[in-house]
Amino acid sequence: MVDLSTAAATSPGTSGCTNSRATSRTGGSEVRIIHGRPDGPVSERRGDTFSGTVYADPVLPATEGVTISAVFFTPAARTFWHRHERGQVLHALLGSGWVCAQGGQPHRIRAGDTVWVRPGETHWHGGGSTTVMSHLAISLGRTEWFDEVPEADYDTATANRVGA
């Protein structure tokens, strides 16, 4: 985390945020930046617990059992079956995709939708068959990963979709 209160202010005559060490104060508050990861690649390619091409950018690294990531799914890419000890919040940022609880039908989610997955509920989520999807994933507690969602199961499930 960067605490801008200890950084040098921009010098008079400069405009905007040209000095990356600037302090911004309004009514006694200050701007704080939490870096999701050290300098390096723009996005992490995910693979071991995902099918298809999936990228993730940490927003908040694991902190007191909470992880926040921006996740981008290419068409038909998805997570494996998994569950979260204390639940998960998904907030769709762009495109459309699917979320499916074990034993249920998948539900379409679109940009602007927010999903609450109850603690311990086994589920998967990912892009649409022909659409990309990006969501903010707020995972609470430990995540337990299970089997891959097979392509045939994904195709069948999303063909019989809810909310299409």
HELIX and SHEET records of a PDB file:
HELIX    1   1 LEU A    4  THR A    6  5                                   3    
HELIX    2   2 GLU A  151  ALA A  159  1                                   9    
SHEET    1   A 2 VAL A   2  ASP A   3  0                                        
SHEET    2   A 2 ARG A  32  ILE A  33 -1                                        
SHEET    1   B 2 ARG A  25  THR A  26  0                                        
SHEET    2   B 2 SER A  29  GLU A  30 -1                                        
SHEET    1   C 6 GLU A  44  ARG A  46  0                                        
SHEET    2   C 6 VAL A  54  THR A  63 -1                                        
SHEET    3   C 6 VAL A  66  PHE A  73 -1                                        
SHEET    4   C 6 MET A 133  LEU A 140 -1                                        
SHEET    5   C 6 GLN A  88  ALA A 101 -1                                        
SHEET    6   C 6 HIS A 107  ARG A 110 -1                                        
SHEET    1   D 6 GLU A  44  ARG A  46  0                                        
SHEET    2   D 6 VAL A  54  THR A  63 -1                                        
SHEET    3   D 6 VAL A  66  PHE A  73 -1                                        
SHEET    4   D 6 MET A 133  LEU A 140 -1                                        
SHEET    5   D 6 GLN A  88  ALA A 101 -1                                        
SHEET    6   D 6 THR A 114  VAL A 117 -1                                        
SHEET    1   E 6 GLU A  44  ARG A  46  0                                        
SHEET    2   E 6 VAL A  54  THR A  63 -1                                        
SHEET    3   E 6 VAL A  66  PHE A  73 -1                                        
SHEET    4   E 6 MET A 133  LEU A 140 -1                                        
SHEET    5   E 6 GLN A  88  ALA A 101 -1                                        
SHEET    6   E 6 HIS A 123  GLY A 127 -1                                        
SHEET    1   F 2 PHE A  50  SER A  51  0                                        
SHEET    2   F 2 ARG A  78  THR A  79 -1                                        
SHEET    1   G 2 HIS A  82  HIS A  84  0                                        
SHEET    2   G 2 THR A 143  TRP A 145 -1                                        
END                                                                             
